[in-house]
Amino acid sequence: MSRKKWLSTAAVLTCSLMFSTSVGWAAGSVKSDMPVKVNGKDASFASQAILVESSLYAPYEAVAKQLGAEAKWDSRTSMLTFQKESNILELTAGKAYRVNGLERVTSTPLQVIDGAVFVPVRLAFEAFGYQIGYESKTRLVQMSAATDAKPAIKVHGITPGGYVVGNELKVSVFAFNHLLKDFNVVKEAKAGEGHVHLWLDSEKLDAPSAVKAYKNEAIVFKDLRPGEHTLTVQLVGNDHKPVVPEVKQVIKFNSVDVSIAADLDPEKATGMRIEGIIADDQHRVFTVEMDSKKLYRIMGESGKVEVLTELPRMATGMAFDAAGNLYIASGGMEGVIFKVNKQDLIGDAFDTSKVETYASGVQGANGLTFDAKGNLYVSGGANGNIYKVTPDGKVSTYKSGLTAARSVQMITVNGVAFGKDGKLYVANTSSGEVSRFAINEDGSLGASELVAQSELLYGADGLTIGPDGDVYVAANERNAIVRVSLDGQVREVAQNGNKGPLEFPASLHFVGTTLYISNFDLPRGENLPNEPGIGSSVAKIEFAEKK
């Protein structure tokens, strides 16, 4: 088989929409009329800026001048290098860039347009320690340096509360107002120069036990165990003593393992489509292949794949009621909800006639979730509706009021789940948002409240509530799983290219501390092309038990 907050509130700056990454004219680029301020003053590059599919870009010479950095463009390799003090940012006309040797991936890469080189403004300024803000009413972009003339550091590769997939942590460090020197050569203490000390999960933060860094290269920590970790980074002088006043960051993060629980078609990398997913407390996982309409059961740790039945229609979202019966959404103009009884889920294969039609008249039916009273709430996808189906089958229709941000992606209500606060959480795929609704006494929707909007949530599809009470979102076009806290903090849990284990993840469901994920495997965004790869499959992320 082939194996393939600083949170802005507007999609104008942060949404990483699809566009050409090849050398040539960038589709969707227009001259920007957005006001931009840097450290409270009008940005010198603003008059030359453009928008490429809603992301702000500017000519590299103008950005370098504003940053106070030296810039070098190599047309042979399509590489642009910014250097300021000891810090080096390297960008290419593809999806990768490097910060002091650490390779990162972006969906807003460098663009070459009619021979002119344009830089993604947010990426460049954030790399050099700036905070970025956006005021939606005035469309004002504000960027402010996190440091003035004092020594400071910025750690790339991990953020507080962030996640590392696998057993390696790779980071790099930018030092500001502090030149990095080879301490083996320059041993005499001198103001304004030195190097960096790093410790991972160490109680003794002394110079002998530190990993020492001064070069423009990534620092790698191996053999991470799943669970919580602490990285400490400190700026020191040539004599290994901390600078005064102290410059230190303590970053707590988590390590998780992502793997494939089952491959539905081991012989092919593409060709099948699964979207909805659910699992019971015995780790029996259920999903539906949309074209064949087959209902699959995947058995626990063995990963054995079985076909239980064929549904009357193609289907997507799935949910259990309190008794363990399975409900499956089948959209389209009519829109129906199917029901499969619990006893049929745990037995042998059964005939389609046992699949009941629980409700109809739910146009575009997609995501499903039950409230504490047994009412089933259904998302209507692009129509913006949210439906309530009472236990006796009565259907009510409510307008969400959520709107689309992109004409190429009109789905505004996708994944739905009730939080521990009793509110209904909804994913807006078009705008990369998570919103929530209080539920009125009659079951109707209260006013919507924006929880988070971020480039990390681009393509927000299915969502679920984790054991920690936070919202976990499948960002399908980014091949990513993202965690959103109820106060709006957005953190990436896992993300990869188009070779898996996440390939256009569509839906997700927790059983204990195991998160099951359906790989829809459409060829869009980071998953373009979708071959080679794993194809339609079920991935899982193992989170460590909280101590």
Secondary structure as GFF3:
##gff-version 3
##sequence-region A 1 547
A	DSSP	alpha_helix	11	14	.	.	.	ID=ss1
A	DSSP	beta_strand	29	31	.	.	.	ID=ss2
A	DSSP	beta_strand	36	38	.	.	.	ID=ss3
A	DSSP	beta_strand	41	42	.	.	.	ID=ss4
A	DSSP	three_ten_helix	46	48	.	.	.	ID=ss5
A	DSSP	beta_strand	50	52	.	.	.	ID=ss6
A	DSSP	beta_strand	55	59	.	.	.	ID=ss7
A	DSSP	alpha_helix	60	67	.	.	.	ID=ss8
A	DSSP	beta_strand	70	74	.	.	.	ID=ss9
A	DSSP	beta_strand	79	84	.	.	.	ID=ss10
A	DSSP	beta_strand	87	92	.	.	.	ID=ss11
A	DSSP	beta_strand	96	99	.	.	.	ID=ss12
A	DSSP	beta_strand	102	105	.	.	.	ID=ss13
A	DSSP	beta_strand	111	113	.	.	.	ID=ss14
A	DSSP	beta_strand	116	120	.	.	.	ID=ss15
A	DSSP	alpha_helix	121	127	.	.	.	ID=ss16
A	DSSP	beta_strand	130	135	.	.	.	ID=ss17
A	DSSP	beta_strand	140	145	.	.	.	ID=ss18
A	DSSP	beta_strand	152	156	.	.	.	ID=ss19
A	DSSP	beta_strand	163	165	.	.	.	ID=ss20
A	DSSP	beta_strand	169	176	.	.	.	ID=ss21
A	DSSP	beta_strand	179	180	.	.	.	ID=ss22
A	DSSP	beta_strand	193	200	.	.	.	ID=ss23
A	DSSP	beta_strand	211	213	.	.	.	ID=ss24
A	DSSP	beta_strand	219	221	.	.	.	ID=ss25
A	DSSP	beta_strand	227	237	.	.	.	ID=ss26
A	DSSP	beta_strand	248	263	.	.	.	ID=ss27
A	DSSP	beta_strand	274	279	.	.	.	ID=ss28
A	DSSP	beta_strand	284	289	.	.	.	ID=ss29
A	DSSP	beta_strand	294	299	.	.	.	ID=ss30
A	DSSP	three_ten_helix	300	302	.	.	.	ID=ss31
A	DSSP	beta_strand	304	310	.	.	.	ID=ss32
A	DSSP	beta_strand	318	320	.	.	.	ID=ss33
A	DSSP	beta_strand	326	330	.	.	.	ID=ss34
A	DSSP	beta_strand	336	340	.	.	.	ID=ss35
A	DSSP	alpha_helix	342	345	.	.	.	ID=ss36
A	DSSP	three_ten_helix	352	354	.	.	.	ID=ss37
A	DSSP	beta_strand	356	360	.	.	.	ID=ss38
A	DSSP	beta_strand	368	370	.	.	.	ID=ss39
A	DSSP	beta_strand	376	379	.	.	.	ID=ss40
A	DSSP	beta_strand	385	389	.	.	.	ID=ss41
A	DSSP	beta_strand	395	399	.	.	.	ID=ss42
A	DSSP	beta_strand	416	418	.	.	.	ID=ss43
A	DSSP	beta_strand	424	428	.	.	.	ID=ss44
A	DSSP	beta_strand	433	439	.	.	.	ID=ss45
A	DSSP	beta_strand	445	453	.	.	.	ID=ss46
A	DSSP	three_ten_helix	455	457	.	.	.	ID=ss47
A	DSSP	beta_strand	460	465	.	.	.	ID=ss48
A	DSSP	beta_strand	471	475	.	.	.	ID=ss49
A	DSSP	three_ten_helix	476	478	.	.	.	ID=ss50
A	DSSP	beta_strand	480	484	.	.	.	ID=ss51
A	DSSP	beta_strand	490	495	.	.	.	ID=ss52
A	DSSP	beta_strand	505	511	.	.	.	ID=ss53
A	DSSP	beta_strand	514	519	.	.	.	ID=ss54
A	DSSP	three_ten_helix	525	527	.	.	.	ID=ss55
A	DSSP	beta_strand	537	542	.	.	.	ID=ss56
###
